[in-house]
Amino acid sequence: METLLLTVDEFVDNSENYTQAVNWFNSGEVVAFPTETVYGLGAVATDEQAVKKIFAAKGRPSDNPLIVHIGTMEEVARYVVDIPEIAKKCMEAFWPGPLTLVMKVKPNVLAASVTPGMQTVGLRMPNHPVALRLLQTLKKPLAAPSANRSGKPSPTKAMHVWEDLQGLIPCILDGGMTGIGVESTVLDVTLAQPVILRPGGVTKEMLEQVIGPVLEPNFEQQKIESTPKAPGMKYTHYAPNAPVYLIAQDKQQIECALEELQQQQHTVALLAPQNFANVKADYFFSFGDEHELEQMSATLYDALRACDKTNATIILATVTERKGVGTAIMNRLEKAAGGKWYQR
């Protein structure tokens, strides 16, 4: 299959490219497009055969639910049984934006593969000019997980999508680098107390200012879940080819680890803040300034992907504080490492 790479710049008239993408969707195909979090691989969420093409292109397990993207808040009532008051408050405060709300799904409206065997669906309205224009032109919901091969780091550039899915999908809309860089926060509002199923750009602290107490399970607690309600709850995610190990932001500890691993004939890639650039790793990829969590969030997947272009046999990734978007960063790092820490 030929894959078209179409540029969509918000400052230029790209009507033709949008029309082409909408035509692909209407003919039952999948298209990759940018959002403010990561690039998504979309298909019309009411078209079962089209949705199945997402799973085929990604190599994604069929029991892993998909988030549905919509272009207006008015569409929510078409797909859920009722809209809880907490959900309405969240929509008013955070939509459009990087927040997915899990609510009770209306039966027989969305494709069965979107909500495999489940009574709920995750909805979000993205805050990106390309995604919103696409959705509002199409006037249909799009099921859209991240546009990468399943288990690999999510794409924050069109070229990341091209590297993973070229020849497997017909079209990629190139809207430049995404802003937030980690997937949306997923909040389950069907329970007595809302639960964050996946941390993201809308943080626990931000949510609690609007709706009061919110539960946020840690990495170990999330692994107890037998049936995933959100992407990332069950399967390994965000992992480059070489094994990843977490390590503290401690220069002496990192230098000892590098020396030991290199003595064992390992080629080591280090992912760390810029102030660690002078340590003697074989490859160094910067997260930016150690105190700029938003910068770290935006560059995390690009750094993980960059490791695959090296001959590194092991990757050390420094951890960060669990506050604000740091919680989302740690969630992705723990999944990339499978929870493994470097031990001497």
C-alpha positions in Angstrom: 0.0 0.0 0.0 1.2 3.5 -0.8 1.2 5.9 2.1 0.6 9.6 1.4 2.2 12.1 3.7 0.1 15.3 3.5 1.2 18.5 5.2 -1.5 20.4 7.1 -0.3 23.8 8.3 -2.8 25.9 10.2 -1.4 29.1 8.5 -1.9 27.8 5.0 -5.1 26.8 3.1 -5.0 23.0 3.1 -8.6 22.4 2.1 -7.6 19.8 -0.5 -5.6 17.7 2.0 -8.5 17.8 4.5 -10.9 16.8 1.8 -8.7 13.9 0.8 -8.4 12.7 4.5 -12.2 13.0 5.0 -12.8 10.9 1.8 -10.5 8.2 3.1 -12.5 8.1 6.3 -15.8 8.0 4.5 -14.5 5.1 2.3 -13.8 3.0 5.4 -10.0 3.7 5.6 -7.7 4.8 8.4 -5.8 8.0 8.6 -3.1 9.2 11.0 -3.5 12.8 12.3 -1.9 15.0 15.0 -3.6 15.9 18.3 -2.2 18.0 21.1 -1.0 14.8 22.9 0.4 12.4 20.3 -0.5 11.4 16.7 -3.6 9.3 16.5 -4.6 6.6 14.0 -8.3 7.2 13.2 -11.2 5.3 11.7 -14.9 6.2 11.8 -16.0 4.8 15.1 -19.4 3.5 13.9 -17.8 1.5 11.1 -16.8 -2.0 12.3 -14.7 -2.9 9.3 -12.8 0.4 9.4 -12.1 0.1 13.1 -10.7 -3.4 12.6 -8.1 -1.8 10.2 -6.7 0.1 13.2 -6.0 -3.1 15.0 -4.5 -4.7 11.9 -2.2 -1.7 11.1 -1.0 -1.4 14.8 -0.8 -5.1 15.6 -2.9 -4.2 18.6 -4.6 -6.8 20.8 -8.4 -6.9 20.0 -9.4 -6.7 23.6 -7.8 -3.3 24.1 -10.5 -0.6 24.0 -10.2 2.5 21.8 -10.8 6.2 22.7 -13.4 8.0 20.6 -12.6 11.5 19.4 -15.4 14.0 18.8 -15.5 17.5 17.3 -18.2 19.1 19.5 -19.5 18.6 23.0 -23.0 18.2 21.7 -22.0 14.8 20.2 -21.5 13.2 23.7 -25.2 12.5 24.2 -25.2 10.3 21.0 -22.8 7.8 22.4 -23.4 7.6 26.2 -26.4 6.6 28.2 -26.3 9.6 30.5 -23.8 12.3 31.2 -22.9 12.5 35.0 -22.7 16.0 36.5 -19.0 15.4 37.2 -18.4 14.7 33.5 -20.2 18.0 32.6 -18.0 19.9 34.9 -14.9 18.3 33.4 -16.0 19.1 29.9 -16.6 22.7 30.7 -13.2 23.0 32.4 -11.0 20.9 30.2 -12.5 20.4 26.7 -11.3 20.7 24.2 -8.1 19.2 25.7 -6.2 16.2 26.8 -8.9 14.6 29.0 -10.7 11.4 28.1 -13.9 10.7 30.1 -15.1 7.1 30.5 -18.9 6.9 30.6 -21.6 4.2 30.1 -21.9 3.5 26.4 -25.1 3.5 24.4 -25.6 0.0 23.0 -25.4 -0.7 19.3 -24.2 2.8 18.2 -20.4 2.5 18.1 -18.6 -0.4 16.4 -18.3 -3.4 18.7 -14.4 -3.4 18.4 -14.3 0.1 20.0 -15.6 -1.2 23.3 -14.8 -5.0 23.2 -17.2 -6.7 25.7 -17.4 -3.5 27.8 -20.3 -1.3 29.0 -18.2 1.9 28.9 -16.5 4.1 26.3 -13.8 6.8 26.6 -14.6 10.1 24.8 -12.5 13.1 24.2 -12.5 16.4 22.3 -8.9 17.1 21.2 -7.5 20.6 21.4 -5.5 20.7 18.2 -6.5 22.8 15.1 -5.9 19.9 12.7 -7.8 17.3 14.7 -10.7 19.6 15.4 -11.0 20.7 11.8 -10.9 17.1 10.6 -13.6 16.0 13.1 -15.8 19.0 12.4 -15.5 18.6 8.6 -16.1 14.8 8.8 -19.0 15.2 11.3 -18.5 11.6 12.5 -16.7 10.2 15.6 -13.2 8.8 15.2 -11.8 5.9 17.1 -8.1 6.8 17.4 -5.4 5.2 19.5 -1.8 6.4 19.0 -0.5 5.9 15.5 2.4 3.5 16.2 3.0 -0.2 16.1 1.5 -1.6 19.3 3.9 -1.6 22.3 6.3 1.0 20.7 6.8 4.6 21.9 3.9 6.8 20.8 4.5 9.2 17.9 4.9 12.9 18.5 6.0 13.6 14.9 4.6 12.6 11.5 8.0 10.9 10.7 7.5 8.6 13.8 4.2 7.5 12.2 5.9 7.0 8.9 8.7 4.8 10.5 6.1 2.5 12.1 3.2 2.4 9.6 4.4 3.4 6.1 2.9 0.9 3.7 0.3 -0.2 6.2 -2.0 2.9 6.1 -3.1 5.1 3.2 -2.5 8.6 4.6 -0.6 10.6 7.3 -1.5 14.2 8.0 1.6 16.0 9.0 0.8 18.8 11.4 4.3 19.2 12.9 5.4 18.1 16.4 2.7 17.6 19.0 2.6 19.8 22.1 2.0 17.8 25.3 3.8 14.6 24.1 2.0 12.0 26.3 -1.5 10.6 25.8 -4.6 12.1 27.4 -5.6 11.6 31.0 -8.3 8.9 31.2 -10.9 9.6 34.0 -13.6 7.0 34.8 -16.7 9.0 36.0 -18.9 5.9 36.3 -17.9 5.3 39.9 -18.9 6.9 43.1 -15.4 8.5 43.2 -13.8 9.3 39.9 -10.7 7.3 39.1 -7.7 8.2 36.9 -7.1 5.1 34.7 -4.2 6.8 32.9 -2.4 10.0 34.0 -1.8 12.7 31.3 -1.8 16.4 30.6 -4.8 17.1 32.8 -3.3 16.3 36.3 -4.9 15.0 39.5 -4.4 18.4 41.0 -6.1 20.1 38.2 -9.1 17.7 38.3 -9.5 18.0 42.1 -9.8 21.8 41.8 -12.9 21.3 39.7 -14.6 18.1 40.9 -13.1 17.3 44.4 -11.3 14.1 45.4 -10.0 11.8 42.6 -8.4 8.4 43.0 -5.1 7.7 41.1 -3.8 4.1 41.4 -0.1 3.7 41.2 1.8 1.5 38.8 1.5 -1.7 40.9 -2.2 -1.1 41.7 -2.9 -0.7 38.0 -1.4 -4.1 37.2 -4.0 -5.7 39.4 -6.8 -4.8 37.0 -7.9 -7.9 35.1 -9.9 -6.1 32.4 -8.6 -2.9 31.0 -11.0 0.1 30.8 -8.5 2.2 29.1 -5.5 1.8 26.7 -2.3 1.0 28.5 -3.9 -0.7 31.5 -3.0 -4.3 30.4 -0.2 -4.4 27.9 3.4 -3.3 27.7 3.6 0.2 26.2 6.1 2.8 25.1 9.0 0.4 24.8 12.0 0.8 22.4 13.9 -2.2 21.2 16.6 -2.3 23.9 15.5 -3.0 27.5 14.9 0.0 29.6 15.9 0.4 33.3 14.9 3.2 35.6 17.5 5.0 37.6 17.5 7.9 40.1 18.7 11.4 39.0 21.9 10.9 40.9 25.2 11.5 39.1 27.3 9.2 41.2 24.8 6.3 40.8 24.5 6.9 37.1 28.3 7.0 36.6 28.7 3.7 38.6 26.0 2.1 36.5 27.5 3.2 33.2 31.0 1.9 34.3 29.6 -1.5 35.4 27.4 -1.9 32.2 30.2 -0.9 29.9 32.6 -3.4 31.6 29.9 -6.0 30.8 30.3 -5.0 27.1 26.9 -3.2 27.0 26.4 -0.2 24.8 24.4 2.2 27.0 22.0 5.0 26.0 21.2 7.4 28.8 17.9 9.4 28.9 18.3 12.2 31.4 18.0 16.0 31.9 20.6 18.2 30.1 22.8 18.6 33.2 23.8 14.9 32.9 25.2 15.5 29.3 28.8 15.2 30.5 28.6 11.6 31.9 30.2 8.9 29.8 27.2 7.2 28.3 27.7 5.8 24.7 24.6 7.8 23.7 22.9 10.6 25.5 19.4 11.9 24.9 18.2 15.0 26.8 14.8 15.4 28.4 15.6 19.1 28.6 15.9 21.0 31.9 15.4 18.9 35.0 12.8 21.2 36.4 10.7 21.6 33.2 8.3 18.7 33.4 6.3 19.9 30.4 9.5 19.9 28.3 10.3 16.4 29.5 6.8 15.3 28.6 7.0 16.7 25.1 10.4 15.1 24.4 10.0 11.7 26.2 8.8 9.6 23.3 11.1 11.2 20.8 14.0 10.3 23.1 12.8 6.7 23.5 12.5 6.4 19.7 15.9 7.9 19.1 17.4 4.9 21.0 16.2 2.6 18.3 18.4 4.4 15.8 21.5 3.5 17.8 23.2 0.2 18.6 22.4 0.5 22.3 21.9 -2.8 24.1 20.5 -1.2 27.3 18.8 2.1 28.1 19.0 3.9 31.4 16.2 6.4 32.0 16.2 8.8 34.9 13.0 9.2 36.9 11.3 12.4 37.9 9.1 13.6 40.7 5.5 12.4 40.8 3.7 15.7 40.8 1.7 17.4 38.0 2.5 16.0 34.6 5.5 14.2 36.3 2.9 11.5 37.3 2.2 10.9 33.6 5.9 10.8 32.7 6.6 8.3 35.4 3.6 6.2 34.3 5.1 6.0 30.8 8.6 5.3 32.0 7.5 2.5 34.3 5.6 0.9 31.4 8.6 1.3 29.0 10.7 -0.4 31.7 8.1 -2.9 32.7 8.7 -1.5 36.2 12.4 -2.6 36.2 15.0 -0.4 38.1 18.7 -0.7 37.6 20.2 -2.8 40.4 24.0 -3.2 40.9 
